[in-house]
């Protein structure tokens, strides 16, 4: 009886080994299939118009009477305020900064043989979402000269245009970038005689917003790249 049980046990073991042997190639094939992947990028770009502008309007005043310069500053600020309001900006969108005062007589370098002792650097900043109105005002700013206000130029006087509506277009751009990534992966799978499987992993990437070109800073290029890895199957 004991010998018979041993023989039966041996048969079961052999049968198990046969089954394992038959299933092993299938299992190995499936494991290998999980190693067959394709990683692709999906790009989406859109050109949008800025929805916010910050325009620092800077000018300088020079003289020997500090109180007189302050009076002239108040007059010039009034001219700039009226100029901005004339094309639809609200007074709440206009910021008057404190002037920077340079006293030439207190400087440690140079000499005191100068035409004017004091120089006031004044800045009036428009911060608004009314981009079109500001663009129109920029074309007319030369008219300020006749009112006795000459605006300074330079990098610190350039208007800054921003786009703050990213959240409104983000879902559609991510969807489009993902579709583009799948199209690339599908082409790769077809060319290699494979079938495109499920997504193994994916990452959204980072949105970037930059000027479309060097001349129209109010036009922005929004860009997103998604990274997707798909399984490939026979």
C-alpha positions as MATLAB code, in Angstrom:
seq = 'XXXXXXXXXXXXXXXXXXXXXXXXXXXXXXXXXXXXXXXXXXXXXXXXXXXXXXXXXXXXXXXXXXXXXXXXXXXXXXXXXXXXXXXXXXXXXXXXXXXXXXXXXXXXXXXXXXXXXXXXXXXXXXXXXXXXXXXXXXXXXXXXXXXXXXXXXXXXXXXXXXXXXXXXXXXXXXXXXXXXXXXXXXXXXXXXXXXXXXXXXXXXXXXXXXXXXXXXXXXXXXXXXXXXXXXXXX';
ca = [
       0.000    0.000    0.000;
       2.804    2.344    0.899;
       4.583    1.589   -2.401;
       1.376    2.305   -4.308;
       0.983    5.724   -2.604;
       4.571    6.563   -3.471;
       3.962    5.670   -7.100;
       0.832    7.847   -7.208;
       2.738   10.723   -5.654;
       5.467   10.339   -8.240;
       2.908   10.370  -11.045;
       1.339   13.561   -9.715;
       4.717   15.211   -9.481;
       5.559   14.184  -13.031;
       2.207   15.443  -14.255;
       2.792   18.752  -12.508;
       6.218   19.084  -14.065;
       4.738   18.413  -17.509;
       2.078   21.079  -17.003;
       4.687   23.549  -15.791;
       6.834   22.717  -18.801;
       3.932   23.355  -21.135;
       2.988   26.648  -19.456;
       6.509   27.969  -19.058;
       6.958   29.099  -22.703;
       3.621   30.909  -22.533;
       4.557   32.634  -19.302;
       7.973   33.624  -20.657;
       6.327   34.972  -23.805;
       3.937   37.059  -21.762;
       6.738   38.383  -19.583;
       8.708   39.376  -22.641;
       5.690   41.142  -24.066;
       5.659   43.406  -21.019;
       9.199   44.484  -21.899;
       8.121   45.639  -25.357;
       7.196   49.263  -25.000;
       7.367   52.467  -26.984;
       7.911   55.877  -25.384;
       6.683   58.921  -27.285;
       6.158   62.645  -26.858;
       2.975   64.549  -27.622;
       3.205   68.243  -28.422;
       0.529   70.927  -28.380;
       1.110   74.616  -29.089;
      -1.258   77.550  -29.198;
      -0.832   81.233  -29.916;
      -2.905   83.439  -27.633;
      -3.152   87.117  -26.894;
      -1.942   88.487  -23.572;
      -4.714   89.244  -21.106;
      -2.718   91.479  -18.767;
      -0.236   94.311  -19.255;
       1.993   96.235  -16.867;
       3.260   99.464  -18.414;
       5.718  101.577  -16.381;
       5.775  105.144  -17.739;
       8.918  106.796  -16.442;
      10.138  110.373  -16.789;
      12.815  112.569  -15.208;
      12.757  116.101  -13.855;
      15.817  118.221  -13.072;
      16.178  121.501  -11.189;
      17.602  123.280   -8.169;
      14.329  123.877   -6.293;
      13.115  120.633   -4.784;
       9.671  121.943   -3.867;
       9.239  123.268   -7.398;
      10.169  119.861   -8.794;
       7.522  118.204   -6.641;
       4.927  120.613   -8.019;
       6.053  119.792  -11.558;
       5.854  116.091  -10.738;
       2.237  116.434   -9.592;
       1.408  118.229  -12.829;
       3.128  115.563  -14.961;
       1.413  112.762  -13.032;
      -1.916  114.458  -13.718;
      -1.126  114.591  -17.424;
      -0.263  110.879  -17.501;
      -3.343  109.946  -15.475;
      -5.622  111.877  -17.847;
      -3.847  110.286  -20.813;
      -4.511  106.768  -19.501;
      -8.080  107.401  -18.434;
      -8.879  108.977  -21.816;
      -8.752  105.564  -23.471;
     -10.793  103.594  -20.973;
      -8.481  102.758  -18.085;
      -9.791  103.153  -14.546;
      -7.981  105.255  -11.981;
      -7.707  102.146   -9.796;
      -5.488  100.623  -12.517;
      -2.941  103.448  -12.260;
      -0.144  103.366   -9.669;
       1.970  106.389   -8.731;
       5.329  105.398   -7.277;
       7.368  107.566   -4.950;
      10.044  109.487   -6.889;
      13.708  108.595   -6.722;
      15.676  111.726   -5.786;
      19.298  112.218   -6.757;
      21.170  115.092   -5.084;
      24.261  115.815   -7.147;
      25.843  117.838   -4.337;
      25.917  114.845   -1.982;
      27.599  112.444   -4.386;
      31.133  111.484   -3.443;
      32.360  111.356   -7.023;
      32.499  114.075   -9.672;
      32.306  117.819   -8.963;
      29.526  120.216   -8.117;
      29.822  122.182  -11.334;
      26.511  120.976  -12.730;
      23.509  122.724  -14.200;
      20.989  121.187  -11.794;
      21.357  119.873   -8.282;
      18.328  117.587   -8.093;
      17.069  114.893  -10.499;
      13.709  113.226   -9.848;
      12.945  109.897  -11.501;
       9.178  109.380  -11.487;
       7.170  106.326  -12.541;
       3.466  105.998  -13.266;
       2.444  102.381  -13.883;
      -0.655  101.102  -15.629;
      -1.623   97.574  -14.568;
      -4.709   96.339  -16.376;
      -6.369   93.574  -18.372;
      -7.337   96.091  -21.080;
      -4.542   95.134  -23.410;
      -6.072   96.611  -26.562;
      -6.559  100.001  -24.922;
      -2.954  100.084  -23.742;
      -1.695   99.138  -27.200;
      -3.691  102.036  -28.638;
      -2.265  104.410  -26.020;
       1.283  103.349  -26.830;
       0.784  104.491  -30.404;
      -0.293  107.921  -29.149;
       2.303  108.462  -26.400;
       4.320  110.865  -28.556;
       1.489  113.352  -28.000;
       2.622  113.676  -24.376;
       5.600  115.732  -25.528;
       3.328  118.675  -26.286;
       2.127  118.477  -22.658;
       5.678  118.703  -21.383;
       6.102  115.026  -20.437;
       8.934  113.125  -22.115;
       8.916  109.421  -21.283;
      12.199  107.628  -20.691;
      13.251  104.587  -22.688;
      15.114  101.452  -21.681;
      14.521   97.877  -20.564;
      12.998   98.983  -17.239;
      10.409  101.058  -19.110;
       9.240   98.352  -21.479;
       5.670   97.092  -20.998;
       5.274   93.534  -19.737;
       2.541   91.413  -21.261;
       1.298   88.313  -19.437;
      -1.188   85.548  -20.149;
      -3.115   84.441  -17.073;
      -5.838   82.359  -18.741;
      -3.833   79.132  -18.804;
      -6.317   77.189  -16.657;
      -9.033   77.838  -19.232;
      -7.157   76.141  -22.075;
      -5.061   73.644  -20.114;
      -7.495   70.634  -20.288;
      -7.938   70.929  -24.059;
      -4.196   71.284  -24.653;
      -3.363   68.249  -22.515;
      -5.994   66.229  -24.393;
      -4.620   67.297  -27.763;
      -1.016   66.565  -26.745;
      -2.031   63.098  -25.526;
      -3.831   62.368  -28.815;
      -0.751   63.439  -30.738;
       1.401   61.145  -28.618;
      -0.919   58.200  -29.304;
      -0.836   58.903  -33.057;
       2.959   58.754  -33.009;
       2.926   55.531  -30.973;
       0.338   53.991  -33.305;
       2.514   54.765  -36.337;
       5.508   53.188  -34.639;
       3.496   50.071  -33.740;
       2.137   49.715  -37.274;
       5.577   50.091  -38.857;
       7.019   47.450  -36.518;
       4.182   44.980  -37.119;
       2.911   45.302  -33.571;
      -0.339   46.238  -31.923;
      -0.526   49.211  -29.606;
      -1.445   48.196  -26.069;
      -2.373   50.019  -22.912;
      -0.513   52.916  -21.363;
       2.322   51.847  -19.093;
       2.966   55.301  -17.660;
       2.500   58.929  -18.600;
       3.517   62.374  -17.412;
       2.036   65.707  -18.359;
       5.201   67.742  -18.570;
       5.363   71.478  -17.928;
       3.519   74.301  -19.610;
       5.649   77.100  -21.006;
       4.525   80.587  -22.033;
       6.815   82.805  -24.075;
       6.641   85.622  -26.595;
       5.634   84.467  -30.039;
       8.318   86.710  -31.548;
      10.543   89.658  -30.704;
       8.236   92.298  -32.157;
       4.758   91.464  -30.827;
       5.269   90.812  -27.141;
       1.511   90.869  -26.572;
       1.160   87.611  -28.535;
       2.150   84.545  -26.533;
       2.989   80.967  -27.483;
       1.727   78.378  -25.006;
       3.421   74.973  -25.211;
       2.957   71.607  -23.498;
       4.742   68.294  -24.056;
       3.340   65.040  -22.677;
       5.405   61.885  -22.238;
       3.598   58.555  -22.695;
       4.842   54.953  -22.714;
       2.669   52.251  -24.339;
       2.915   48.475  -24.289;
       3.365   46.729  -27.623;
       1.731   43.414  -28.446;
       1.936   41.014  -31.413;
];
